[in-house]
Each structure stands twice: as C-alpha cells, then as structure tokens.
Amino acid sequence: MGDPRSERTPALILWWEALETWKQLAISFPFLAVFMLLVNIGPFSQPLLRSIFYGLFEGAVLSGLLAVATATERAKRR
C-alpha cells in the first residue's frame, strides 16, 4: 500500500477544504440537523419535540466536529 497523501485527492474534497469554515458550517448544519432529527424519530423512536431538540443539538455538534476535522486534514495537505 502506498502513502495515502501521494494519491490524488478527489475534486469534491479539495472544493470542500477550500471553503471558509463558516460556509462549511452553513452547508453542513442543516443537512446534519435534519439527518439527526430523522434518526431520532425513526430508529430511536423519540417524541417529535425531543427529536427536534436532539436534531438541532447533535447537528451543531457534528457540524463543529466536521469543521475541526476538515481544518486538520487541510493542514496535513499543506
């Protein structure tokens, strides 16, 4: 197996890393909040209001983690 950094990076990842952090958060938060809302309603069978709260909270946490992970990977590539 070769060095992962020597392989060509997909264009989508380069585009995502090129975005400013606030833009990454603005794109990822709504998607992750809705996704977590559906996870809490579906498999976890939570009531609707609790699912909305959990979806917003977990979406914010996951968006923050995604932004930190992206910044770390961007720094590795430079």
matplotlib code that plots the C-alpha trace (Angstrom):
import matplotlib.pyplot as plt

x = [0.0, 1.3, 1.4, -2.2, -1.0, 0.7, -2.6, -4.7, -7.3, -10.8, -12.1, -15.1, -12.7, -10.5, -13.6, -14.8, -11.5, -11.2, -14.4, -14.2, -15.2, -18.4, -19.5, -18.8, -20.9, -23.7, -23.8, -23.3, -25.5, -28.9, -28.2, -26.8, -29.7, -32.3, -30.5, -30.2, -33.9, -34.8, -32.5, -34.1, -37.6, -37.0, -34.7, -34.6, -38.4, -38.1, -41.1, -41.3, -40.3, -37.5, -36.3, -36.3, -34.2, -31.8, -31.5, -30.5, -28.1, -26.5, -26.4, -24.5, -22.0, -21.4, -21.0, -18.4, -16.6, -16.7, -15.2, -12.4, -11.7, -11.6, -9.2, -6.9, -6.9, -6.4, -3.3, -1.9, -2.1, -0.2]
y = [0.0, 3.4, 6.6, 8.0, 11.5, 10.6, 9.6, 12.1, 13.9, 13.9, 17.3, 17.3, 17.1, 19.8, 22.0, 21.4, 22.1, 25.4, 26.7, 29.1, 27.5, 29.5, 28.3, 24.7, 25.1, 26.8, 23.9, 21.0, 22.1, 22.0, 18.6, 17.1, 18.5, 17.0, 13.7, 13.5, 14.5, 11.6, 9.2, 10.2, 9.9, 6.6, 4.1, 5.8, 6.3, 9.6, 12.0, 14.8, 17.8, 15.9, 14.7, 18.4, 19.4, 16.5, 17.1, 20.7, 19.9, 16.9, 18.6, 21.5, 19.2, 17.1, 20.3, 21.6, 18.2, 18.2, 21.7, 20.7, 17.5, 19.4, 22.0, 19.3, 17.5, 20.7, 21.4, 18.0, 18.5, 21.8]
z = [0.0, -0.9, 1.1, 1.2, 0.7, -2.5, -4.1, -6.0, -3.8, -5.3, -6.5, -4.1, -1.1, -2.5, -3.1, 0.5, 2.0, 0.0, 1.5, 4.5, 7.8, 8.2, 4.8, 5.7, 8.9, 6.9, 4.4, 6.9, 9.8, 8.1, 6.5, 9.7, 11.8, 9.6, 9.4, 13.2, 13.5, 11.3, 13.2, 16.5, 15.2, 13.3, 14.9, 18.3, 18.5, 20.3, 20.6, 17.9, 20.1, 21.8, 18.3, 17.1, 20.1, 19.7, 16.0, 16.4, 19.2, 17.6, 14.2, 15.8, 17.5, 14.4, 12.2, 14.6, 14.6, 10.8, 10.6, 13.0, 11.1, 7.8, 9.2, 10.4, 7.1, 5.2, 7.4, 6.7, 2.9, 3.1]

ax = plt.figure().add_subplot(projection="3d")
ax.plot(x, y, z, "-o")
ax.set_aspect("equal")
plt.show()
